[in-house]
Amino acid sequence: MRKILLGTTAVVGAALLGATAAQAQTAPTVRVGGFMATMFNYVNDDLDKAAGAGTSTGVAGAGTVSRDKMDFRNEIEVHVFVTGKAANGLSYGAVIEFQNDNSGASGSGSAVDLDEAYVFISSPTLGTIRFGEEDSAASLMQVRHPSITGMGSDGDWDDGILGTQARTGGGPSLLTGINDGNDSTKIVYLSPQFFGFDFGVSFSPNAGEGERITNGRVFDTFSTTTASPAVPLNNLQRDGTGLTNEFSGAVRYRGSFGNVGIQAGFGAMRADAPSATTAGAAITGARDITAQTVGLQVAAFGFTVGGEYTWGNYSGIGVGRAALAQGRDSSDLYVLGATYVMGALSLGGWYGVATQDNGATAPAGGREREQTAFGVGAAYTLAPGLEVYGSWNKLEDKNVYINGFASATLRDRSADVFFLGTRLAF
């Protein structure tokens, strides 16, 4: 069935893109690339400190033993690129990205899964169609604040600190790009560039990805039984427990005026909110999700400055990934950044603020969550593909609403994160 669908997709793509003059065709070839990053982390976080029983801090949130401040981390991605060319001039192929995504048996954190995986058909005059597990068009084309290796509002710094919903209210960083982490199976169209402008659109029926129609199941036969009453059923992709009917689009300009380069863009998305709980009960009061973003970068004489502003009816840690309850104000964020490149040396800094409404059920003392974060960093190219880089980052999170862990409370959080690492791109 999958072969039939892929074949049909290729035919439709060719029909949409049209035929060009006959030329020599090229059989698909395979190239392997990717990167490996290793780093040292030093974290000084309020939520890591033992402050007495019942405070939901420290090891296991028990508040009696502090977590360690130092750690080493590995991040690995291996990319497989398949490319070919048809006799009519169309390019085609696939991209498959493998990663160690902090998963694995017994919490090893070293298991490998898929990041992006999609088939593409491309014409230099009519654009590109991608079908499979890929970022949304708004995410792919978003113009964000300038950054260097490992640095930025959702760079490497926040991967090493606590970010569970139960203890942090979601996070750690709310300053993410639009549709951050959304690799659901979808269809994407990206246009060629016309006079500096290009655009893209995408559609995803739901938030699921992968081969089967169920999320996370390890067997093909659907069953309504579970190993224990405490273990819920795995969600069906088509049962409405996640986002559905997600559309996104973006338009972008890239050009230069003399020695000054400019990038500017606008992106937007909308999706239907979840309609059912994992137990099958209807959800009422959840608003459909919308998000919009604008961004600008200006580059000249080694300097790049710019920023982004994102707003909409969404909640949670990823822009456009969770519904906003009725009665809550919309969310927004902005990030400013600057970089300077001088030969092998790159320097950078950034500053951002995100605001989300905690809702009327939050405890007294503040309903608006405001997160402020900033950082500075540097990267140095030692050899082709090999960099050493480091960054210091500061997080201040006010009125974090913790509901369901110990008790419903409002919490303030402060964290400092320093990391130093190497990155090999191949």
N, C-alpha and C positions, 0 to 999 in steps of 0.2 A: 504494500500500500504506500509506504514511504517513497519507493522508487517511482511509482506512478505520479505521486504528488510533485516530487522534484522535477520529473520530466515535464509535467504540465506547467509548472512554474517557469521552467526554462523557455518553453514555447511561448507562453504569455509574455515573458520578459522580452524575447526577441521581437515579438509582434509590436510591443509598445515602443521599443527602441528603434525599430526599423533596420533595414539592411543597408549596408554601404558597399562601396566598390569592392569587387573580389580581390583578395590578396592572399599571400601565403598564410596558411593556418599553422598554429603551433600546438602540439600536444601538451597536456597539462604537465607542468614541472612542479617539484616540491622544494621549498626552502624552509629551513628551521632557524628561528631567531628567538629573542626573548631577553630576559635580564635576571640577575641574581643580586640581591642586596642583603648585606649583613650589617648589623648595627648594635651599638651599645646604647642603652637607655638609662637615664637617671630621672626618677619621678618623685616629686614631693607633692603629695595629694592629700587633701583633708580626708577623703574617704578611705585612705589607706591606714590611717592612724587609729590606734586603740584609744578610745575615750570613755570607756565605761560601758557596762551592759545596757542594752536597749537603745544604743545610739545608731545602730545599723552601719557601723564603720569597721575597718580592719578586716582581718581574715574571716571569710564566710559571713561578713556583716555582723559578727557577734560583738565587736567592740572590746575584745579582751586581748587580742594579739595583733600587732601591727604587721602589715604586709611589707615585704622587702622593697627597697627603693631602687635597686640596681637589677638590670636584666640584659640578656642578649636576645636579639631577634633575627630571624631569617625571613626573607620574602623572595619567592621564586615564581617566575612565569616562563613557560616555554610556548612559543607561538609557531604554528605550522601554517605556511602560506602555500596554497595551491593556485597556480595561474596558468591560463592557456588563452589561445586566440583562435577564433573561428575564421572560416574563409571569407565571411562578409565583414571582417574587421572588428567584430565585437570581442571584447575581453570577457573572460569568465573565470570562475574559480571558487575557492573557499578559504576561510580563515578559521582556525581552531586554536584557542588559547587555553592552555592548562596552567593551573596555579595551585600552590599550597594555601588554602583559604582558612587557616585556623580551625581545621576540623580533623577528625581521625578517631580511630578506636581508642577508648580509654583516655581521651583527652590529649592524645599525642600532639595534635596540632600540625602534623606533617602529611596528612592525607592529601591526595591530589584530586581536584575536581575541575569542571569546565568553567571558564569565565565567559568569553564570547565564542560562538560557533555558528557560522552562517555561510550560505552560498551567495555569490554575487554575479551579476551580469552588468557590463559597463560599456557605454559608448562615449567617446570624447565630445560628441556634439549634443547628445540627448540625455546624458546622465547615467546614474548607477542605481540599480535595484539590489537590495540586500534582503535575504529571507532567512530567518533563523534567530538564534539567541544573540541579540545585539542591543546596544544602548539606543535610546529614543533619538529621534531627529533633533529635538530641542537640546538634549544632552550633548550629542555629537558636535553641534554647531555653536554651542554657547560660548560667548566671549566673556572670559572670566578675568579676575585680577592677575597681573603678571606674577610669575613665581619661578623658582629655580628647583633643581633636583631635591626632592624630599620635603620642600617647604610649601607653605600655603595653608589656607583655612581648613582644609581637610587633607593635609599631607600626611607624612609618616608619623608625626608627633602624636596624633590621637589614637593610633593603633595599639599603643602600649599602656593605656590607662583604662580604668574601669568604665564600662559603658552599658551596663544592664538596665533594662527598664525598671526593675524592681527597686534598685538602689540609687539610680541617677535620674529617673524620669525620662530616660531615653538619651542617647548621646554616645560618646561625650560631646562631640562637636555638632551644633545645629547649623553651622555655616557651610553647608554642602551645596553642590551644584544641583540644578533642576533635574529631577528624576534620578538622583544619585543611586547607583547600584541596581538599576532596573534593566536586567538582561532577559526579560521575558521574551518568549518566542513571538516575533512580530515581522511585519514587512516594512521596509524603509526605502524611500526614494530620496536621492541626493542629486540636485541639479548640477550642470556645469556652471562655471563662472562666466557671467556676462557683464562686461564693463565694471568689473570689481565686485559684482553682486552674485550671490548664490542663495539657494533656499533648499529646504528639506521638509518632508512630512513622513509620519510613521503611524501605524495602527497596530495595537495589540489587543486581542479579545479578552485576555485576563493576565494575571501576574505569574502564571505557571510557565515552566520551561522544561526541556528534556523530552525523553522518548515517550513515557507513559502518560496517561490522562490523569494520574494521581500524583500529588506532591509527596515525595519522600518515601513511597512504598517500595518494598524490596521484592514484591511478588506481583504476578500479573492478574491473579484472580481477586476481584473485589470481595471483601468480607466485612460484615458489620460487627465482628467480634474483636476484642482487644485482649492483650496479654494480662491486663490488670484493669480494674475499674478506674484507677487513677491515671491511666494512659488514654488520652483522647484519640479518636480516629484521625488518621491523616486526611488532610483536606483534599477534596477533589478540585481540579482546576476549574471545572465548570459549575461549581455549586454556589457561587456568589459570595463565598466567605472572604474573598480578596477583591482588589480593584478589577473592574471590567470595562470594556469598551473605551480603552485609553487611546486618545488621539494626541499627537504632538506635532509641532511645526516650528520652523525658525527661518529667519532671513538674516543674511550677514553681508557686510561690506569689508573688503580688504584691498587696500591700495596705498599709494605713496605720492607725496607731493614734494618733489625735490629730495632732500635727505630725511624727510619725516614720513614714517610709516604709520598707517592708521588701520585699526580694526574696530568695527562697531557691529552690534547685533541685537536682535530681539527674538525671544523664544517664548512659547506658551504650550500648555498642555491642559487637558481635562479628562476626567475619568468618572465613571459611576462608582459611588461608595459601596462597600460591602452591604449585601442585603440579608445575610444569614450568619448566625454564629456557627461554630464548629459542631454544635449539638443539633443544628437544624432549625433553631428558633429564629423568627423574623427579627431583623434589626430595624428599628424606627428612629427617626430623628437625625440620622447621619446625612450630612450634606454632600452633594457631589463635589469632587475635588477639582480645583483650578489652581494654576500657578503661572506667573509671568515673570520674565527676567529680561533685563537690559544690561549691556556691558560695553565698555570702551577701553581701548588701549592705544597709546601714542608712543612711538619709539623714535629716538634720534640720538646720534653720537654715543651709542653704547647704553643709553638709559631707556628704560621702558616704564611708563607710569599708567595706571588705569584702575578700573574697579568695576563692580557689578552691584546691581540692586534687584532683589527678587521679592515678590509679594504674591499673596493669594490665599485661598481657602484650603488650607492644609494644616496638619499638625505632625508632631514627631520629629525624628532625627533626619529623615530624608525629604527634601522638598518634593511635594506631590506624591508621597508614598503612603499617606495615612489620612483618613477622613477627619473633618472638623465637625464637632458636635454642634447641634443647634444652640444658639445663644452665645457662642464663643466668637470673639473678634478674630479677624484674619491675622495671618502670620506674615512677618517680613524679615529681611536681613540685608545688610550691605557689607561689602568688603573692599578695602582699598589696598593697593600694593605698588611696590616699585622695585626694579632690579637694575643692576649695572653689570655689564660684561666687559672685561678687559683681558683679551687673550684667553688664557686657560682658566682665569679666575672669574667667578660669578658671585655677586653679592645681592641680597634681597631682604625685603621686610614687608610685613602686611599687618592690617588692623581691621577687625570686623565686629559687628554687633548684630545679634539676632533677637527677635522678640516674639513670644508666643503667649496666648491667653491660657491660664490655668483652668478657667471655668468657675462657675458659681459654687461648685461643690468643694473647692479648695478651702483649706482652713483659713481662718481670719489672719490678717497680717499682710496680705498682698495677693493679687490674682494674676499679675503679669510676670511671666518669666523673662528675664533679660540676661542674655549670655554675651559677654565681651571676651574677645581673645585676640592676641597679637603675637608676633614672632619675628625674629631676625635670623638669617642664616647665610652660609657660604658654601660654595662647591668649587673644587679644583680638579681639572682634567689631568691625570697623571700620564695617560697614554690613550690612544684611540679606543674608545669604549669603556675606559676605566676611570672612575671618579672617586674622590674622597669628599665627603660632605658632612655638614653638621648644622644644627639649628637649636635655638632656645625659644621656647614658647610659653605663654602665660594664658591661663583660662580662669575667668571669674564668672561664676554662674549664680545668679540671684533668684530666690523664690522658686527653687526646684520643687515641684509637687511630687512627693513620694506617696503612692496610694497602694496599699496591699502588702507592704513589707514592714513588719512591726506595727506601724500605725500610719494613718494619713497625716502627713506633716509637710511643712514648708522648710526647705533647707537651703543654705548658702554653701557654695563650694569654691575652693581656690586650689589651683594645681599649677605647678611649674614642671616643664618637661624639657630635658636636654638630651639630644642624641648625637652620636658620631658614628659614621659608617662608611662603607665602600659600596659602590654599585658597578657591576660589570654588565654592559649591554653587548649582545652578540647577535 
